[in-house]
Amino acid sequence: MQSEIVLLHGWGMNKEVWQLIGAALSDALGKPVKALNLPGFGGEPMPADAYSLDVIVKSLSNRIQSNSIVIGWSLGGLVATKLATLYPEKVASLVLVSSNAQFCENDEWPGIKAQVLEQFKVQLAKNSRKTIERFLAIQAMGSEHAKADIKQLKELLFLAPEPNDAALSAGLDILQNVDLRSDFANLKCPVYGIFGRLDSLVPQNVAAELSLINPQFSYEILPKASHAPFISHRDDFISYLKSVL
């Protein structure tokens, strides 16, 4: 059976965000592409168990065939990393897109400031749709065509049902608390990364830190991209993946 390319979206999003790149990626790499919704996003049911990273991975694992190329954007990168750890037979190659092994910064690791995630949690309780729209704005911040990126992401996002509030809240908890640096360091599969130099959620120096803990990790930083390089710099994104996969 031919291996697949599996695309995993980020927090507050759904699989529709990959619409503009799926066919071109399939053509470039000569493999079928499948985008999946995380539980509670895009109309996907919530899991029966308490929402956690392990539960997300378990719920997705039976929809991902062995030896897949798994591409995870932002929160989806954490899911992909955990999938490669718990189900190594499923992941032939792993690609992180604007992702991190630990999203919340501390004295020894770059990431999102804790107060930013706290603010999102407070706002989420008041108005989930507005919170997602603000998150979209932050994702595109710094991009050379930020307004167009936000518009495109928003249009794609609202093609599917709105996310479950409990999934949104639990997703923020994962971003705030999960540390997969040890898992990342011990990955056995080839692992690649593509980042935006202007990303305010995943600072560009994350890439160098990840390569220190896993010397097999290779990456590219797009100089004019922000948090969604597959939207803002689609051709560069595909060219990089074609060069490594």
C-alpha positions in Angstrom: 0.0 0.0 0.0 1.3 3.4 -1.0 2.2 5.6 2.0 0.1 8.7 2.7 0.8 12.3 3.6 -1.3 13.1 6.7 -1.9 16.8 7.6 -2.8 17.8 11.2 -4.1 21.3 11.9 -3.5 23.7 14.8 -5.5 25.0 17.7 -8.9 26.5 16.9 -8.6 25.3 13.3 -9.8 22.4 11.3 -8.7 20.3 8.3 -10.1 22.8 5.8 -7.1 25.1 6.4 -5.1 22.6 4.2 -7.5 23.0 1.2 -5.2 25.3 -0.7 -2.2 23.1 -0.5 -3.4 19.5 -0.5 -3.6 18.9 -4.2 -0.3 20.7 -5.0 1.5 18.7 -2.2 0.1 15.5 -3.5 1.4 16.3 -7.0 4.8 17.5 -5.8 5.4 14.4 -3.6 3.6 11.8 -5.7 1.5 10.5 -2.7 -2.1 10.8 -1.6 -2.8 13.5 0.9 -5.3 13.2 3.8 -6.1 16.0 6.2 -7.7 15.0 9.5 -9.7 16.9 12.1 -8.5 16.7 15.7 -11.3 15.5 18.1 -13.8 18.3 18.8 -12.7 20.4 15.8 -14.4 20.8 12.4 -17.4 18.6 13.4 -15.2 15.7 14.6 -16.8 14.1 17.7 -15.3 14.6 21.2 -13.5 11.6 22.6 -15.2 9.5 25.2 -12.2 9.9 27.6 -11.0 13.1 29.2 -9.4 15.3 26.5 -5.6 15.0 26.6 -2.8 14.7 24.1 -2.6 10.9 24.5 -6.3 10.6 23.9 -6.1 12.8 20.8 -3.4 10.6 19.4 -5.2 7.4 20.3 -8.4 8.6 18.5 -6.4 9.5 15.4 -4.2 6.4 15.3 -6.7 4.1 13.6 -7.2 6.6 10.8 -3.5 6.8 10.0 -1.9 3.9 8.1 1.6 2.6 8.7 4.6 4.5 7.2 2.8 7.7 6.7 4.5 11.1 6.3 2.9 13.1 9.1 2.9 16.9 8.9 1.7 18.8 12.0 1.1 22.5 12.2 1.4 24.3 15.6 -0.7 22.2 18.1 -0.8 19.5 15.3 3.0 19.2 15.6 2.7 18.2 19.3 0.1 15.6 18.2 2.4 14.3 15.4 5.4 14.1 17.8 3.3 12.1 20.3 2.0 9.9 17.5 5.6 9.1 16.4 6.4 8.3 20.0 3.4 6.1 20.8 2.9 4.5 17.4 6.3 4.7 15.7 5.2 2.3 12.9 2.7 4.9 11.8 5.2 7.6 11.1 7.9 7.2 8.4 8.8 10.9 8.5 7.7 13.7 10.7 7.4 17.4 9.6 6.8 20.2 12.2 5.3 23.3 10.8 5.6 26.4 13.1 5.6 24.0 16.0 7.4 23.4 19.2 8.1 20.6 21.6 7.1 22.8 24.5 5.0 25.8 23.6 5.1 27.8 26.8 8.4 29.6 27.3 10.5 29.3 30.4 14.0 30.4 31.4 15.7 27.7 29.4 13.3 27.3 26.4 11.8 29.8 23.9 8.1 29.8 23.3 4.8 31.7 23.9 4.7 33.9 27.0 2.5 32.2 29.7 0.4 35.4 30.0 -0.6 35.2 26.4 -2.1 31.7 26.8 -3.7 32.8 30.1 -5.4 35.7 28.3 -6.7 33.4 25.7 -8.2 31.2 28.4 -10.0 34.1 30.0 -11.3 35.4 26.6 -12.3 31.9 25.5 -14.7 31.6 28.5 -16.4 34.9 27.3 -16.5 34.5 23.5 -14.9 31.6 21.7 -15.4 32.9 18.2 -13.8 36.2 18.9 -10.9 34.5 20.7 -10.3 32.3 17.6 -10.4 35.4 15.3 -7.9 37.2 17.6 -5.7 34.1 17.4 -5.8 34.2 13.6 -4.6 37.8 13.7 -1.7 36.8 15.9 -0.8 33.9 13.6 -0.4 36.2 10.6 1.3 39.1 12.5 4.5 40.1 10.8 3.7 38.4 7.5 4.2 40.6 4.5 0.6 40.1 3.5 -1.0 39.6 6.9 -4.5 40.8 6.0 -4.8 38.5 3.1 -3.5 35.6 5.2 -6.1 36.2 7.9 -8.9 36.6 5.4 -7.9 33.3 3.8 -7.6 31.4 7.0 -10.9 32.7 8.3 -12.7 31.7 5.1 -11.3 28.2 5.2 -11.9 27.9 8.9 -15.6 28.7 8.7 -16.2 26.1 5.9 -16.6 23.5 8.8 -18.6 23.5 12.0 -17.2 25.6 14.8 -15.0 23.8 17.4 -16.3 22.4 20.6 -15.6 24.8 23.5 -14.3 21.9 25.7 -11.8 21.0 22.9 -10.7 24.6 22.7 -10.1 24.9 26.4 -8.4 21.5 26.6 -6.2 22.4 23.6 -5.0 25.5 25.4 -4.2 23.4 28.4 -2.1 21.2 26.2 -0.2 24.2 24.7 0.3 25.6 28.2 1.4 22.4 30.0 2.8 19.8 27.7 6.6 19.3 27.4 7.6 16.8 24.7 11.3 17.6 24.6 12.3 14.2 25.8 10.0 12.5 23.3 11.4 14.7 20.5 15.0 13.9 21.5 14.2 10.2 21.2 12.4 10.1 17.9 13.7 7.4 15.6 12.2 8.6 12.3 13.6 11.4 10.2 12.2 14.7 11.4 12.1 18.1 9.6 10.8 21.5 10.4 9.7 24.6 8.5 9.3 27.9 10.4 8.6 31.6 9.8 11.1 34.2 10.9 8.3 36.6 11.8 6.3 34.1 13.9 5.3 35.6 17.2 4.0 32.3 18.6 6.9 30.0 17.8 10.1 32.1 17.9 12.6 31.3 15.2 15.3 30.2 17.7 13.0 27.3 18.6 14.4 25.5 15.5 18.0 25.7 16.7 17.1 24.5 20.2 15.2 21.5 18.7 18.2 20.6 16.6 20.4 20.6 19.8 18.2 18.0 21.5 17.7 15.9 18.3 20.8 16.2 16.0 18.8 14.4 13.2 16.4 17.4 13.0 16.8 19.6 9.9 14.8 22.7 9.2 14.2 25.8 7.1 13.2 29.2 8.3 11.3 31.3 5.7 12.5 34.9 6.2 9.2 36.6 5.3 6.7 34.1 6.8 4.9 34.1 10.1 2.9 31.3 11.8 1.1 29.9 8.7 3.8 29.5 6.0 1.8 27.0 4.0 -0.8 29.8 3.4 1.5 32.8 3.0 4.4 31.1 1.2 2.9 28.1 -0.4 5.4 27.6 -3.2 8.4 27.9 -0.8 6.7 25.5 1.6 6.1 22.9 -1.0 9.6 23.3 -2.4 11.1 22.6 1.0 9.0 19.5 1.5 9.9 18.3 -2.0 13.6 18.7 -1.2 13.5 16.6 2.0 10.8 14.0 1.6 
